[in-house]
Amino acid sequence: MALSGSFYTNVNSHWGLRLNWSATQSISNNQSTITAKLYWIAEDGYGSVHSSATKDGSVTIDGSSSSFSGSGLASLNSNQTKLIKTYSKTVTHDSDGSKSVSLSAYFDVELTLNGTYYGRVSVSGTAKLNDIPRNSTIASSVSWVAGERLDVNISRASSSFRHSIKVYVNDVFIKRVDDVNLSYSIGFDTAETTEIFNQLNTSSSVSAKLDVLTYNGSDYLGYTSKTGSVSSANSSTTTQSVEFNIGDSLAGIINKENDDFTHTVQLIFSGTTYTLFTKSSVTNWSYNTSSIASSLYSKTPNSTSMVGTLRIYTYYNNEQVRSYRDYYMVANVTNSEPTFTSSQFSYSDSNSTITAITGNNQYIVQNLSNFRFTLNSLATAKNSASIMMYVITINGDSRFATATGNIDFGAISASSNLILSVKVIDSRGLTTTAMQYVNIIPYSPPKIVASATRLNNFEPTTTFSLSGSFSLLNINGVNKNSITNTHYRYKERSSGTWSSYVSFTRTTSGNTYNTTDLTRTLDNLKAYDIEFRVIDKFNTVTLQKVVTVGKPLYFMDTVKNSIGVNKFPINSNSFEIEGSMMLNNTTLATNSDGSLKVSNSNGYVEIAPKNSSYAHFQTDRPQFYFYKPVTVNGNLTVLGDGNVNNLLFGSGMLVSGTTTTGSNVDHIWHDDSSNTWYFVSDGSPKSDPLTSGGDSNIKANYYKGFRYVNIGSAHGFNEFYVRGENGSRSGWYGYGSPNTTDFAINNSLGDIRLTTNGAGDFIFQSTTGDGHMTLQGAPDRARIKWVGSGVQIRKPDDSTYDTLRAIISDASDRRLKSNIELVEDYFIERIRNAPVYMYNLEKDLSKKYLGIMTDEAPWEIVLSGGEDDYDGINLYAMCTFLWKAVQELSYQIEHLNHKIARK
């Protein structure tokens, strides 16, 4: 911008046409007067021109022209500058005081100069004039906080100007201030501030605009505008305990940024809102929840606590400031255990036989009484809970009840007094236990000490003795029990019938009884069963004894001319021993199966009947049998008559030697001459036709549905024929082709399943390099590969990543769930309070990840890893959390739309 300047056109180096301009300005009129002067110039000593002819020209300013004409105008002396035209024009500037003016001129020289003819020479340009001061502007920010003052700095175009300011919020006029100087602090009264908060409408900020009206004296020059924003002060916060007991006082402290703010505080539990106070100016607040305790208890009939929200609204003169704030709260149920006493239940002995003897059903006889529990009346639940169950426990035995009535426990084994306890459990899991003492009378059946003894241990005269003890049942000092009978009976052991009972004469003293011995003649060549029986008022007890055949230590039978040791001789002319005989530290004895065993410290030899389970000699032919596996170090030589097999082997025997056959049983033998093992079945060896190999080879065809093939050159495998020798191969495993390095498992019938017992893992591992697990199905395949930083799904050629497609679903059918509760908590604020970070994983410092921290995340979406592992995020719960937040946002948007529609 300028108030003077020039434009120039050169003519053949020695001449030129220049247009000079200058301007003067009128601020009040917003105008400039421009004067243009046109010069014809000789630039040097060669620029002399001699011409007396008349020449024409013209000067134009902002579209207006002024022509000229005169003789000798083109004539010049050397180095001469000749003014040939002056022209002035007044122009009006734009409304903002700016103006650009186009200037041009021409001169019809019509001369040949330095050999070149020139007709018309022109010159032109644009002049950017200085701006004429018009409207003043605002140099400061137009943004402020509602409820505070707005400081304004004005940049004015002239010191004589004066100003007024208009303030708009959200395009709504708030106030006007007149006679504003360069700096001014705008204050807002209560009504104006209220309107500002009304326009904010709980938002954090809205648009603002200031208009500066400029006056020059009494003349209005116009206005300029500047936009910004008005921000709401932060809504107030409150601090209080996160937990409170229902019925107790809840207190907190409100922190506010504006002293004029008031507040409403609410509790929200399970969809019900409880207003603690409304639009109060208090900062230290308290509220006794006893007035809403009954309602709160009804919200949590099945739990001892519930999660809710403390909500605080902030207002300025009844206009809400920003959105409400929510705080996580836990309401605890206390002092709500069920009411139940020992007077509400009882016990008794329901065994009428026992009570007929004891005369009192409050005494429980050990192992005899039937203990009956009776719930006479129900417990009373408190504070909206309900009674769920009664747990009745006596002597470690627990039973359960849900209604009044009887429960029979049966006999009680305890021998001393017990405590009967009844625990009442309500729907919250709260319990109350009541107890009663139970009178136990110890009792055990009568004890018998008895004997039946032959005279001299083998004579017919036999003596019977009986004594013992019994339980006294003292009830209030009176014994209720006694022995009512003591007797015995007998019979022959092999085939006799019982005799009638024979009673003993008895006496009692305290809890013991004694009888007078009885004798009876019992044949000493026979054995007898003796049964003693004792009866008290509650039980009958028997004891069995055996009177054996009379057995002398040494007996000489003169009739049979025989001697018996520890027995009567059976045979004539014999020396008979019952037991073993020792000869010079060698024992000769018989086993229970009839085998003869000769043993000493060096070992033993047994001779057993045919078909016994161990080695024996057979008396009808010179053979030796093995019916269990036998290992022989060295040579085993068996000599026979050459007409029969000398050595026979049972099924499963492993024998090395030259014997090739057996007795129609399966076994394995080794041919030393060919260094080959064979399976022998049905008396003849079966060999595989493939006979290559240097070491000992197992050759077998279809042995029990199994065949092992070893061809050499890393070509060996096991085959299975589950349908037998005549069926096709069912499956195989091993190295299936020559010189292969692949170990294969093949099943021609069905699946291949790999399982572990217990808690074992199925481990895929390669000991060198990167291990691959290849999943293949015609025609493609995929590789699962560990690459050091994690598991990757790879392309078939292992060149790069491949995609993994899957449907991942958490079962969410209502039928799979219980204890379903509607979530009424508010999640938006909690999402806002959980920061989002970029970070590296410790195991992968090369890559940045986006996420949140479990210690700052809402507890509902955190997966606890326990003491020895890391916490994580449950993505299903996180999506549900966001779902709930979107619902809340939808409600807020709908609310705002309604408010807008009402305006």
HELIX and SHEET records of a PDB file:
HELIX    1   1 THR A  190  LEU A  200  1                                  11    
HELIX    2   2 THR A  289  ILE A  292  5                                   4    
HELIX    3   3 ALA A  293  LYS A  299  1                                   7    
HELIX    4   4 SER A  342  GLN A  344  5                                   3    
HELIX    5   5 SER A  352  THR A  358  1                                   7    
HELIX    6   6 LEU A  455  ASN A  457  5                                   3    
HELIX    7   7 ARG A  814  LEU A  816  5                                   3    
HELIX    8   8 ILE A  828  ARG A  832  1                                   5    
HELIX    9   9 TRP A  859  ILE A  861  5                                   3    
HELIX   10  10 LEU A  875  ARG A  902  1                                  28    
SHEET    1   A 4 SER A   4  VAL A  11  0                                        
SHEET    2   A 4 TRP A  15  SER A  26 -1                                        
SHEET    3   A 4 GLN A  31  ALA A  42 -1                                        
SHEET    4   A 4 THR A  81  THR A  92 -1                                        
SHEET    1   B 4 SER A  64  SER A  71  0                                        
SHEET    2   B 4 THR A  54  ILE A  61 -1                                        
SHEET    3   B 4 LYS A  99  LEU A 113 -1                                        
SHEET    4   B 4 THR A 116  LEU A 129 -1                                        
SHEET    1   C 3 THR A 137  ILE A 138  0                                        
SHEET    2   C 3 LEU A 150  SER A 155 -1                                        
SHEET    3   C 3 SER A 183  ILE A 186 -1                                        
SHEET    1   D 5 TRP A 144  VAL A 145  0                                        
SHEET    2   D 5 ASP A 219  SER A 231  1                                        
SHEET    3   D 5 SER A 205  ASN A 216 -1                                        
SHEET    4   D 5 PHE A 161  VAL A 169 -1                                        
SHEET    5   D 5 VAL A 172  VAL A 180 -1                                        
SHEET    1   E 3 THR A 237  GLN A 240  0                                        
SHEET    2   E 3 SER A 249  ASN A 255 -1                                        
SHEET    3   E 3 ASN A 284  ASN A 288 -1                                        
SHEET    1   F 5 GLU A 243  ASN A 245  0                                        
SHEET    2   F 5 ARG A 325  ASN A 332  1                                        
SHEET    3   F 5 SER A 305  TYR A 316 -1                                        
SHEET    4   F 5 PHE A 261  PHE A 269 -1                                        
SHEET    5   F 5 THR A 272  SER A 280 -1                                        
SHEET    1   G 4 GLU A 243  ASN A 245  0                                        
SHEET    2   G 4 ARG A 325  ASN A 332  1                                        
SHEET    3   G 4 SER A 305  TYR A 316 -1                                        
SHEET    4   G 4 GLU A 319  GLN A 320 -1                                        
SHEET    1   H 3 PHE A 345  ASP A 349  0                                        
SHEET    2   H 3 PHE A 371  LEU A 375 -1                                        
SHEET    3   H 3 GLY A 405  GLY A 410 -1                                        
SHEET    1   I 5 TYR A 363  VAL A 365  0                                        
SHEET    2   I 5 THR A 431  ILE A 441  1                                        
SHEET    3   I 5 LEU A 418  ASP A 426 -1                                        
SHEET    4   I 5 ILE A 387  ILE A 394 -1                                        
SHEET    5   I 5 ASP A 397  ALA A 401 -1                                        
SHEET    1   J 4 LYS A 447  ARG A 454  0                                        
SHEET    2   J 4 THR A 461  SER A 469 -1                                        
SHEET    3   J 4 THR A 512  THR A 515 -1                                        
SHEET    4   J 4 ARG A 506  SER A 509 -1                                        
SHEET    1   K 3 LYS A 447  ARG A 454  0                                        
SHEET    2   K 3 THR A 461  SER A 469 -1                                        
SHEET    3   K 3 LEU A 518  THR A 521 -1                                        
SHEET    1   L 2 ASN A 474  ILE A 475  0                                        
SHEET    2   L 2 VAL A 478  ASN A 479 -1                                        
SHEET    1   M 4 VAL A 502  SER A 503  0                                        
SHEET    2   M 4 ILE A 483  GLU A 492 -1                                        
SHEET    3   M 4 TYR A 528  ASP A 536 -1                                        
SHEET    4   M 4 THR A 540  VAL A 547 -1                                        
SHEET    1   N 3 TYR A 554  ASP A 557  0                                        
SHEET    2   N 3 SER A 562  VAL A 565 -1                                        
SHEET    3   N 3 PHE A 575  ILE A 577  1                                        
SHEET    1   O 4 MET A 581  LEU A 583  0                                        
SHEET    2   O 4 THR A 586  THR A 590 -1                                        
SHEET    3   O 4 LEU A 596  ASN A 600 -1                                        
SHEET    4   O 4 GLY A 603  ILE A 607 -1                                        
SHEET    1   P 3 HIS A 616  PHE A 617  0                                        
SHEET    2   P 3 PHE A 624  PHE A 626 -1                                        
SHEET    3   P 3 LEU A 647  PHE A 649  1                                        
SHEET    1   Q 4 LEU A 654  GLY A 657  0                                        
SHEET    2   Q 4 HIS A 667  ASP A 671  1                                        
SHEET    3   Q 4 THR A 676  SER A 681 -1                                        
SHEET    4   Q 4 SER A 684  LYS A 686 -1                                        
SHEET    1   R 4 LEU A 654  GLY A 657  0                                        
SHEET    2   R 4 HIS A 667  ASP A 671  1                                        
SHEET    3   R 4 THR A 676  SER A 681 -1                                        
SHEET    4   R 4 ASN A 697  LYS A 699  1                                        
SHEET    1   S 4 PHE A 706  ASN A 710  0                                        
SHEET    2   S 4 GLY A 716  PHE A 720 -1                                        
SHEET    3   S 4 GLY A 731  GLY A 734 -1                                        
SHEET    4   S 4 ALA A 744  ASN A 747 -1                                        
SHEET    1   T 3 HIS A 772  GLY A 777  0                                        
SHEET    2   T 3 ASP A 780  TRP A 786 -1                                        
SHEET    3   T 3 VAL A 791  ARG A 794 -1                                        
SHEET    1   U 2 TYR A 837  LEU A 841  0                                        
SHEET    2   U 2 ASP A 844  GLY A 851 -1                                        
SHEET    1   V 2 VAL A 862  LEU A 863  0                                        
SHEET    2   V 2 GLY A 872  ILE A 873 -1                                        
END                                                                             
